[in-house]
Amino acid sequence: MVNVSVVGATGYTGEELVAILSGHKLVKIGSLSAIVDRPMDISDIIPRLKKKINLICAKLSIEEIIDTSDLVFLALPHTVSMLYVPQLLKAGKKVIDLSADYRLPADSFKRWYGVEHSDKGNIGKAVYGLPELNRNEVKNCALVANPGCYPTGVILGLAPLIRDGLIEYEGIIVDAKSGITGAGRKASIGLLFGEVADNFKAYKIGVHQHTPEILLQLEKIAANKIDVLFVPHVVPTRRGILSTIYVEPKSGVTQKKLDAAYFEAYGQEPFVRYRGSKDMPELKDVIYTNYCDLAATMSNGKIVIVTAIDNLTKGAAGQAVQNMNIMCGFDEAEGLF
């Protein structure tokens, strides 16, 4: 049994975390905190949790978290987690940070997030929490940098082909489409129903903050520079990310070699489902689950990879619980669907 706390429990990701953890047989939730006007029962804030969990959500108290928790989930806005991680690690707590604060080197973080990192010493101690790539490192660490939602689908789609030397490193195009919850729970004109419904748009082309995260992880696998054009879109649905990735195959690459690379990489993985070359993933197949579904096919001399995840589960809260299970020695799939 592990005692956990969720900081940022009222955001979309925090809500999903609380819902998953409330059904986890080996977890006891010690405290919930968020920016709230007054302490409230979490089920009054998130009605779908009524009769599932009866806990008060209050303003953040580091002292209470340290007293009641073995492991802490930080579901906070970018640039905020770094204020609390040092105190939690010093107190001997394990931390899973769902923001970007520990995903990038300090100089890259400043460039892409516009803030000087205040906890540079712990960046190098953080493990990038994509279990399919870093399971052994996650198992033995105290600080997990939970991956971003877009990078999860993109990296899982490309990693086996880069590892096996099947593709060229230049001219990779990622066309990714996300449901609106990917932007977080916040007041913004662009997120209003009247702006999103019956609409479809590209945004932050070339400047999206997940670009350096994708490049960093792919270049680690390749031990070489990678060229990726990442084009994110918003689609009028609540959750899910579908990414279509276009790459140049190296000479002699066949569909059989593609299939073999994916089966070798993911055949035993609990939450990645390779669907071959003809059965293309759809959002409806993965929403409310922790699965990444993917397919890859040869077309007109190119390789086309399609991946689908739920941005709130495999792209955030579900993956965070998957990482917790690994850190605590539980069955990796415990509490997840």
C-alpha positions in Angstrom: 0.0 0.0 0.0 1.3 3.5 -0.9 0.0 6.8 0.5 -0.3 9.5 -2.2 -1.2 13.1 -2.6 -2.4 14.9 -5.7 -1.5 18.6 -6.0 -3.7 20.3 -8.6 -6.6 18.0 -8.2 -9.2 20.1 -9.9 -7.7 20.4 -13.4 -8.5 18.0 -16.1 -5.4 15.9 -15.5 -5.8 16.2 -11.7 -9.4 15.1 -11.9 -8.5 12.1 -14.0 -5.7 11.2 -11.5 -8.1 11.3 -8.6 -10.6 9.1 -10.4 -8.0 6.5 -11.3 -6.4 6.4 -7.9 -9.8 6.1 -6.2 -10.1 2.7 -7.8 -6.6 1.5 -7.2 -6.4 -1.4 -4.8 -2.9 -0.5 -3.5 -3.3 3.3 -3.0 -4.5 5.4 -0.2 -5.0 9.1 -1.1 -3.7 11.1 1.8 -4.4 14.6 0.6 -5.8 16.6 -2.3 -5.0 20.2 -2.9 -5.7 22.9 -5.5 -6.5 26.6 -5.8 -9.9 26.7 -4.1 -11.8 29.4 -2.3 -12.4 27.2 0.7 -11.9 23.6 1.6 -14.5 21.4 -0.2 -15.3 17.8 -0.6 -13.7 16.7 -3.9 -17.0 15.1 -4.9 -18.7 18.4 -4.8 -16.1 19.8 -7.2 -16.1 16.7 -9.3 -19.6 15.1 -9.1 -18.6 11.9 -10.9 -16.6 11.0 -7.8 -19.6 11.0 -5.5 -19.8 7.7 -3.5 -16.4 6.8 -4.8 -14.2 9.1 -2.7 -14.9 11.3 0.3 -11.9 13.6 0.8 -11.5 17.3 1.3 -9.6 19.3 -1.3 -7.9 22.4 0.2 -5.2 24.9 -0.5 -1.7 23.4 -0.8 0.1 22.6 2.4 3.6 21.1 1.9 3.6 20.1 5.6 0.4 18.1 5.3 1.6 16.4 2.1 4.9 15.4 3.7 3.0 14.1 6.7 0.5 12.0 4.8 2.3 10.9 1.6 4.9 8.5 0.3 4.5 9.6 -3.2 3.2 13.0 -4.7 1.6 13.7 -8.0 2.1 17.3 -9.2 -0.6 18.2 -11.7 0.4 21.8 -11.8 0.9 24.4 -14.6 4.3 24.6 -16.2 6.9 26.6 -14.1 5.1 25.9 -10.8 6.3 22.4 -9.8 9.9 23.4 -9.5 8.9 25.5 -6.5 7.9 22.4 -4.5 9.9 19.5 -5.9 13.1 20.3 -3.8 11.2 20.3 -0.6 9.4 17.0 -1.4 12.6 15.2 -2.4 14.5 16.5 0.6 11.7 15.0 2.8 12.3 11.6 1.1 9.1 11.6 -1.0 8.8 10.2 -4.5 7.5 12.7 -7.0 5.8 12.3 -10.4 5.6 15.7 -12.1 3.1 16.0 -14.9 4.2 19.5 -16.0 7.2 20.2 -18.2 9.4 21.5 -15.5 11.8 18.5 -15.5 11.5 17.3 -19.1 14.2 19.6 -20.6 17.6 20.9 -19.8 17.6 24.3 -18.0 18.7 26.3 -21.0 16.1 24.7 -23.3 13.4 25.1 -20.6 14.1 28.8 -20.4 14.0 29.2 -24.2 10.6 27.4 -24.6 8.8 28.3 -21.4 10.3 31.8 -20.9 11.3 31.3 -17.2 14.7 30.7 -15.6 14.5 27.3 -13.9 14.9 27.6 -10.1 15.8 23.9 -9.5 18.5 23.1 -12.0 20.1 20.6 -9.6 17.2 18.2 -9.8 16.7 18.3 -13.6 19.5 15.8 -14.1 18.0 13.4 -11.5 14.6 13.3 -13.2 13.8 10.2 -15.3 11.7 10.8 -18.4 8.7 8.6 -17.6 7.9 6.9 -20.8 7.8 3.3 -19.5 8.2 1.6 -22.9 11.6 3.3 -23.2 12.8 3.9 -19.6 11.1 1.3 -17.4 14.3 0.3 -15.5 15.3 3.9 -14.8 11.7 4.7 -13.6 11.9 1.7 -11.3 14.8 3.1 -9.4 14.2 6.8 -9.4 12.7 9.4 -7.0 11.6 12.0 -9.6 9.7 11.2 -12.7 9.2 13.8 -15.5 5.9 12.5 -16.9 5.9 13.0 -20.7 3.7 15.5 -22.5 0.6 14.2 -24.3 1.7 15.0 -27.9 5.3 13.6 -27.3 3.9 10.3 -26.0 2.1 9.3 -29.2 4.9 10.7 -31.5 7.8 9.1 -29.7 6.1 5.7 -29.4 5.4 5.8 -33.1 8.9 6.7 -34.1 11.2 5.0 -31.5 11.3 1.4 -33.0 12.1 2.6 -36.5 14.8 4.9 -35.3 16.3 2.2 -33.0 16.4 -0.3 -35.8 17.8 2.2 -38.3 14.9 2.0 -40.7 14.2 5.6 -41.4 16.0 8.8 -42.5 16.5 11.4 -39.8 15.5 14.4 -42.0 12.1 15.5 -43.3 10.0 13.9 -40.6 6.5 15.5 -40.5 4.2 15.1 -37.5 0.6 16.1 -38.1 -1.1 15.8 -34.7 -4.7 16.6 -33.7 -5.8 17.0 -30.1 -9.1 17.3 -28.2 -9.7 20.5 -26.4 -8.9 19.2 -22.9 -5.2 19.1 -24.0 -5.1 22.9 -23.3 -6.1 22.4 -19.7 -9.0 23.8 -17.6 -8.7 27.5 -17.9 -10.7 30.6 -19.1 -9.7 31.5 -22.6 -11.6 32.8 -25.6 -10.0 30.2 -27.8 -11.4 27.4 -25.7 -15.0 28.6 -25.6 -17.6 26.3 -27.1 -18.5 28.8 -29.7 -14.9 29.0 -30.9 -14.2 25.2 -30.8 -17.5 23.6 -32.0 -17.7 23.0 -35.7 -14.1 24.2 -36.1 -10.7 22.8 -36.8 -7.4 24.7 -36.7 -3.6 24.4 -36.7 -1.7 26.4 -34.1 1.9 27.1 -32.8 3.5 25.7 -36.0 7.2 25.5 -35.3 7.0 27.0 -31.9 4.9 24.5 -29.8 6.6 23.8 -26.5 6.5 20.0 -27.0 8.8 20.3 -30.0 12.1 20.3 -28.0 10.8 17.4 -25.8 10.1 15.3 -28.9 13.5 16.1 -30.4 15.4 15.5 -27.2 14.0 12.0 -26.7 14.3 10.9 -30.4 17.8 12.2 -30.6 18.8 10.2 -27.5 17.6 7.1 -29.3 19.3 8.0 -32.6 22.5 9.4 -31.0 22.2 11.9 -33.8 20.3 15.0 -34.8 16.7 14.6 -35.9 14.7 16.9 -38.1 11.0 17.1 -37.2 8.3 19.5 -38.4 5.6 19.3 -35.7 2.2 20.7 -36.6 -0.4 20.5 -33.8 -4.1 21.0 -34.4 -7.2 21.4 -32.2 -10.3 19.3 -33.1 -13.8 19.8 -31.7 -13.8 16.8 -29.3 -13.1 16.6 -25.6 -10.2 14.1 -25.4 -7.8 12.1 -27.6 -4.8 12.8 -29.8 -4.4 11.3 -33.2 -1.0 11.8 -34.8 -0.1 11.0 -38.5 3.6 10.9 -39.0 5.4 10.9 -42.4 8.9 9.6 -42.7 11.4 8.6 -45.4 12.4 4.9 -45.3 16.0 3.9 -45.8 16.8 1.7 -48.8 15.5 -1.8 -48.7 12.9 -1.2 -45.9 9.8 -3.3 -46.4 6.5 -3.6 -44.6 7.7 -6.9 -43.1 10.6 -5.0 -41.5 8.3 -2.4 -40.2 6.0 -5.0 -38.6 9.0 -6.8 -37.1 10.4 -3.6 -35.5 7.1 -2.8 -33.9 6.3 -6.3 -32.7 9.8 -6.6 -31.2 9.4 -3.2 -29.4 5.9 -3.5 -28.2 4.8 -7.2 -28.4 5.0 -7.6 -24.7 4.0 -4.1 -23.7 0.8 -3.8 -21.6 -0.3 -0.5 -23.1 0.8 -0.4 -26.7 -1.1 -2.1 -29.4 0.4 -2.4 -32.8 -2.3 -2.9 -35.4 -0.3 -3.6 -38.5 -0.5 -1.8 -41.8 -4.3 -1.8 -42.6 -6.1 -1.4 -39.3 -5.8 2.3 -38.6 -6.2 3.6 -35.0 -9.2 5.8 -34.2 -9.8 8.0 -31.1 -12.9 6.0 -30.1 -10.6 3.0 -29.6 -8.5 4.6 -27.0 -10.4 7.3 -25.1 -10.8 6.6 -21.4 -8.0 4.0 -21.7 -4.3 4.0 -21.1 -3.5 2.5 -24.5 -1.5 3.8 -27.4 -2.8 2.2 -30.6 -0.5 2.5 -33.7 -0.2 1.4 -37.2 2.4 1.8 -39.9 2.2 1.4 -43.7 4.3 2.0 -46.8 2.7 4.4 -49.2 4.1 6.1 -52.3 7.7 5.5 -51.1 7.0 6.9 -47.7 6.2 5.4 -44.3 3.0 6.6 -42.7 2.6 6.0 -39.0 -0.7 6.7 -37.2 -0.9 6.7 -33.4 -3.9 7.4 -31.1 -4.0 8.0 -27.4 -6.2 9.6 -24.8 -4.4 12.9 -23.9 -5.7 12.6 -20.3 -4.8 9.0 -19.6 -1.8 7.6 -21.6 -0.9 11.3 -22.3 -1.0 12.3 -18.7 -2.8 10.8 -15.6 -2.9 7.2 -16.7 0.8 7.2 -17.6 1.6 8.9 -14.3 -0.2 6.0 -12.5 1.7 3.5 -14.7 4.9 5.1 -13.6 3.8 5.0 -9.9 3.1 1.3 -10.3 6.6 0.7 -11.6 8.2 2.9 -8.9 6.4 1.0 -6.2 6.9 -2.5 -7.5 3.2 -3.0 -8.3 1.7 -4.8 -11.3 2.2 -2.1 -14.0 -1.4 -2.3 -15.1 -2.9 -2.1 -11.6 -5.8 0.4 -11.5 -5.6 1.1 -15.3 -7.8 0.1 -18.2 
